[in-house]
Amino acid sequence: MQVDTVTTPSGSPSRRRLQAALNAMAAIGTVWIFAIMLLIVADVVGRNFFGSPITGVAEIAARSVVAIVFLMLPAAVLSETLIRADFLLRILRDHSGRATHLLDMSFALIGAILFALVALAAWPDTAGAWRTSEFFGVRGVWTLPALPFRLIVVFGSAASALAFAVCAFGSLASIRNSKAK
């Protein structure tokens, strides 16, 4: 069962602090969505009514979509609001609560490993962007530094891996509690 950890205090104080930090990241992503929406509307209005499009909107929007996903994903992971095989969990829950927690823990461990690998794989490009002052866009027309976007992917992946690990430990604690009963 999914629990709204944003409005319902649950877990340890450290988990609540982590959820608050990840919710702040997600809030930045939400504000960013609104800003991109305004930028796109301004570009469409400028292009259609004034014959003057805003340079770089396509590049900003393309990079922003990836950044927004990696800003919002860790909060969704920790609050357990990702889409998953809940129908399978309901079937298992009817037969065994331990099996449900074991499956949850397996999903979380796989997620932690995968996102840790994403962070590790993205790091060399991020370090390279720092060393070479990498930019994207059209040189001489419009450019934007690539480093902030690459850092968001690395940081968001690492935060997602941490959130999955916290969820895995929570499932492990539930398994131990069900054994004790």
TILO-993760 format. One record per residue (C-alpha): residue in one letter; x, y, z; residue number from 1. Coordinates in nm, 3 decimals, decimal comma. Layout:
N
REC res       X       Y       Z   n
REC   a       X       Y       Z NUM
...
//
This chain:
181
REC res       X       Y       Z   n
REC   m   0,000   0,000   0,000   1
REC   q   0,134   0,338  -0,091   2
REC   v   0,155   0,594   0,185   3
REC   d   0,160   0,970   0,134   4
REC   t   0,482   1,053   0,315   5
REC   v   0,447   1,419   0,225   6
REC   t   0,142   1,474   0,445   7
REC   t   0,164   1,171   0,673   8
REC   p   0,470   1,168   0,898   9
REC   s   0,620   0,820   0,888  10
REC   g   0,950   0,655   0,950  11
REC   s   1,246   0,775   1,142  12
REC   p   1,339   1,142   1,179  13
REC   s   1,632   1,089   0,940  14
REC   r   1,397   0,943   0,677  15
REC   r   1,163   1,240   0,720  16
REC   r   1,455   1,482   0,678  17
REC   l   1,569   1,298   0,366  18
REC   q   1,213   1,307   0,230  19
REC   a   1,198   1,682   0,298  20
REC   a   1,526   1,738   0,111  21
REC   l   1,411   1,526  -0,182  22
REC   n   1,074   1,703  -0,183  23
REC   a   1,263   2,033  -0,210  24
REC   m   1,445   1,896  -0,515  25
REC   a   1,110   1,794  -0,663  26
REC   a   0,970   2,140  -0,590  27
REC   i   1,257   2,291  -0,789  28
REC   g   1,160   2,058  -1,074  29
REC   t   0,799   2,173  -1,049  30
REC   v   0,896   2,540  -1,065  31
REC   w   1,125   2,456  -1,357  32
REC   i   0,832   2,298  -1,544  33
REC   f   0,633   2,617  -1,497  34
REC   a   0,927   2,829  -1,619  35
REC   i   0,973   2,611  -1,928  36
REC   m   0,602   2,636  -1,999  37
REC   l   0,621   3,017  -1,984  38
REC   l   0,931   3,018  -2,205  39
REC   i   0,763   2,799  -2,467  40
REC   v   0,447   3,012  -2,466  41
REC   a   0,657   3,327  -2,503  42
REC   d   0,845   3,166  -2,792  43
REC   v   0,521   3,066  -2,967  44
REC   v   0,371   3,412  -2,919  45
REC   g   0,691   3,580  -3,035  46
REC   r   0,720   3,349  -3,335  47
REC   n   0,355   3,370  -3,449  48
REC   f   0,257   3,727  -3,364  49
REC   f   0,583   3,920  -3,383  50
REC   g   0,793   3,707  -3,619  51
REC   s   1,065   3,698  -3,354  52
REC   p   1,125   3,358  -3,191  53
REC   i   1,333   3,323  -2,875  54
REC   t   1,671   3,175  -2,957  55
REC   g   1,762   2,851  -2,777  56
REC   v   1,418   2,746  -2,655  57
REC   a   1,443   2,402  -2,816  58
REC   e   1,783   2,336  -2,658  59
REC   i   1,672   2,460  -2,317  60
REC   a   1,354   2,251  -2,326  61
REC   a   1,538   1,938  -2,438  62
REC   r   1,796   1,959  -2,159  63
REC   s   1,535   2,067  -1,906  64
REC   v   1,318   1,759  -1,952  65
REC   v   1,605   1,532  -1,848  66
REC   a   1,703   1,758  -1,558  67
REC   i   1,345   1,779  -1,430  68
REC   v   1,309   1,399  -1,431  69
REC   f   1,626   1,358  -1,226  70
REC   l   1,516   1,631  -0,984  71
REC   m   1,175   1,473  -0,924  72
REC   l   1,257   1,102  -0,930  73
REC   p   1,427   1,065  -0,588  74
REC   a   1,125   1,206  -0,399  75
REC   a   0,892   0,973  -0,586  76
REC   v   1,115   0,677  -0,501  77
REC   l   1,133   0,753  -0,129  78
REC   s   0,762   0,826  -0,098  79
REC   e   0,695   0,495  -0,280  80
REC   t   0,475   0,656  -0,544  81
REC   l   0,643   0,502  -0,848  82
REC   i   0,431   0,288  -1,076  83
REC   r   0,501  -0,076  -1,007  84
REC   a   0,340  -0,417  -1,007  85
REC   d   0,091  -0,345  -0,726  86
REC   f  -0,146  -0,612  -0,858  87
REC   l   0,128  -0,872  -0,794  88
REC   l   0,193  -0,726  -0,451  89
REC   r  -0,179  -0,748  -0,365  90
REC   i  -0,183  -1,117  -0,460  91
REC   l   0,125  -1,183  -0,250  92
REC   r  -0,007  -0,977   0,041  93
REC   d  -0,313  -1,202   0,056  94
REC   h  -0,087  -1,505   0,091  95
REC   s   0,216  -1,374   0,274  96
REC   g   0,312  -1,033   0,406  97
REC   r   0,676  -1,144   0,415  98
REC   a   0,671  -1,228   0,044  99
REC   t   0,537  -0,879  -0,030 100
REC   h   0,817  -0,715   0,168 101
REC   l   1,072  -0,947   0,007 102
REC   l   0,952  -0,847  -0,341 103
REC   d   0,952  -0,478  -0,240 104
REC   m   1,306  -0,518  -0,108 105
REC   s   1,415  -0,688  -0,432 106
REC   f   1,269  -0,407  -0,643 107
REC   a   1,438  -0,148  -0,423 108
REC   l   1,778  -0,320  -0,430 109
REC   i   1,766  -0,350  -0,809 110
REC   g   1,668   0,018  -0,832 111
REC   a   1,952   0,119  -0,599 112
REC   i   2,205  -0,075  -0,804 113
REC   l   2,077   0,057  -1,138 114
REC   f   2,073   0,421  -1,031 115
REC   a   2,415   0,392  -0,867 116
REC   l   2,541   0,259  -1,201 117
REC   v   2,375   0,550  -1,384 118
REC   a   2,549   0,796  -1,149 119
REC   l   2,883   0,623  -1,199 120
REC   a   2,838   0,611  -1,576 121
REC   a   2,741   0,979  -1,596 122
REC   w   3,027   1,099  -1,378 123
REC   p   3,311   1,086  -1,638 124
REC   d   3,112   1,305  -1,879 125
REC   t   3,034   1,544  -1,594 126
REC   a   3,399   1,568  -1,496 127
REC   g   3,487   1,619  -1,861 128
REC   a   3,233   1,899  -1,888 129
REC   w   3,399   2,065  -1,587 130
REC   r   3,751   2,030  -1,729 131
REC   t   3,667   2,145  -2,083 132
REC   s   3,396   2,402  -1,999 133
REC   e   3,158   2,216  -2,229 134
REC   f   2,870   2,413  -2,378 135
REC   f   2,576   2,311  -2,591 136
REC   g   2,389   2,508  -2,853 137
REC   v   2,516   2,677  -3,167 138
REC   r   2,853   2,845  -3,118 139
REC   g   2,830   3,212  -3,207 140
REC   v   2,450   3,211  -3,193 141
REC   w   2,350   3,077  -2,853 142
REC   t   2,518   2,847  -2,600 143
REC   l   2,456   2,726  -2,246 144
REC   p   2,700   2,545  -2,012 145
REC   a   2,640   2,169  -1,999 146
REC   l   2,785   2,118  -1,649 147
REC   p   2,474   2,209  -1,444 148
REC   f   2,259   1,967  -1,641 149
REC   r   2,515   1,690  -1,613 150
REC   l   2,550   1,750  -1,237 151
REC   i   2,174   1,721  -1,195 152
REC   v   2,180   1,380  -1,365 153
REC   v   2,465   1,255  -1,143 154
REC   f   2,319   1,400  -0,823 155
REC   g   1,964   1,289  -0,907 156
REC   s   2,083   0,936  -0,987 157
REC   a   2,281   0,916  -0,664 158
REC   a   1,985   1,050  -0,465 159
REC   s   1,755   0,796  -0,634 160
REC   a   1,998   0,516  -0,547 161
REC   l   2,002   0,637  -0,185 162
REC   a   1,621   0,655  -0,177 163
REC   f   1,593   0,301  -0,316 164
REC   a   1,846   0,180  -0,056 165
REC   v   1,644   0,341   0,225 166
REC   c   1,329   0,171   0,091 167
REC   a   1,514  -0,162   0,076 168
REC   f   1,622  -0,129   0,439 169
REC   g   1,263  -0,041   0,532 170
REC   s   1,140  -0,357   0,364 171
REC   l   1,411  -0,558   0,537 172
REC   a   1,298  -0,418   0,872 173
REC   s   0,940  -0,518   0,789 174
REC   i   1,057  -0,871   0,707 175
REC   r   1,242  -0,890   1,040 176
REC   n   0,936  -0,757   1,224 177
REC   s   0,711  -1,018   1,060 178
REC   k   0,953  -1,294   1,165 179
REC   a   0,945  -1,172   1,525 180
REC   k   0,566  -1,201   1,544 181
//
